[in-house]
Amino acid sequence: MPLFALFLLVLMGCKKDVVEVSVDAFSDLNAEIKQVRGVNSLQFTLQEFPYKEVGVKLGANKSKWYQKDGFTLLIANPVSSNRYGIFFNSLTPNTTYYFQIYVKNASGKEISSDLFSFTTNP
């Protein structure tokens, strides 16, 4: 019997503990909108994490934001370490646009930032 108890003790001691790390992807976005020669760009910083997908939801109608056709999904490109960027072409002048940054993890779970806005030049 003592041998069996020792075996159980060793077996339970070998069990790996699962450590879950909480990451707030949007804690320090440092988002920058630039408008140069009619081309708009957005750059932002995310917390370090192996994201499966990083993108931006962009739309001009805030009242339709939570409908599937209320925005366009655009994939962001890595610019540098934890910094991402995207170009917006053919935006209507003197119009307010709304955007939300989203990330997906390896399992496909999506989370989104707060909703932000910017206005294009006339």
N, C-alpha and C positions, 0 to 999 in steps of 0.2 A: 504493500500500500504506500509506504513512503516514496518508493521509486516512481509510482504513478503520479503522486503529488509533485515531485520534482520535475517530471516530464511536463506536466501542465504548466508549472511555473516558467519553465524554459520556453515552452511554446507561446505562452502569453507575452513573455518578454520580447519575443521576436516580431510582434505585430507592429507594423508601421503606423504611426499617428498621421492622420491627414491634417495638413496645415492649410487653412484657407486664408488667403491674403486679400484684403479688401483694397480695391484701387478706385479712386475717384478720378476718372479719365479727364474730367473737365475742371479740375480744381484750379488750374492756372493756364487758361486758354491763351491769353495774350493775343487776341484776335486783331488782325490788321486788315483793313480794306484799303486798297489803293486803286486809283483811277488814273491811268496814263494813256494818252492818245486814244481814248475811246475803248480801252480794254480795262476791265475791272478784275482785280485779283484779291483773293482772300488767303491769308496765311494764319496758322494757329498752332499752338503747342498742346500736346496731350501728355498725360503721365505715361511713363514707360510701361509697356505691356505688349505682348505679342498679338495685336489686333488682327483679326482675319480680314476686316474691311473697315475703311475709314472714308466717310463721305459727308456731303452737305445736301440738305434739303433746301431748295430755293423756290420762292413763290412771291407773287406781287399782290395776292389777295388774302389778307389776314383772316377774313371771315370764312374763307374756304380752306383754311390751313389743315383742319383735321379731317378733310375728305381726301380720298385717294388721289383725286385729280387736282388738289389744291397746291401741289408743289412738284418740282422736278428733282429727281435724285441724280447727284453728280459725284463720281468717285474722286477722292482727293489723292494727290501724289506726295510721296515723301520728299521733303526739301533738304532736311538735315536731321540730326538725331532728335527724335520725338517732335519734329516740326513738319507740318503738312501744308500743302498749298493747292489752290484751284484757280482756274481762270474762268471768268464769265464773259462770253462773247454775245454780241447782239442784244444787249439790254436796252430797254426803252429809256430815252433821256428823261430827266426830271421825274423819275418814278421811285417810289419807296418800295424796296424789296425786303422780304423777311427771309432769314435763314436759320437753320438749326444744324448743328454738327452732330453726326451719329457715328457710333462704332459698333462693330459686331465682334464677338469673341469666337473662339474655335467651334463652339457648339451652335453658333448662329444666333445667340441671344443678342438683341439690339437694345442699346440705351442711347438717349438723345440729350443734348445740352438744352439750356434755356433757349428761348426764341429771341433772336437779335434782328436788327434792321439797319439798313443804310439807304441813302437816296442817291441816285445817279445824277451826274451833272447835266445841266440844261443843254 
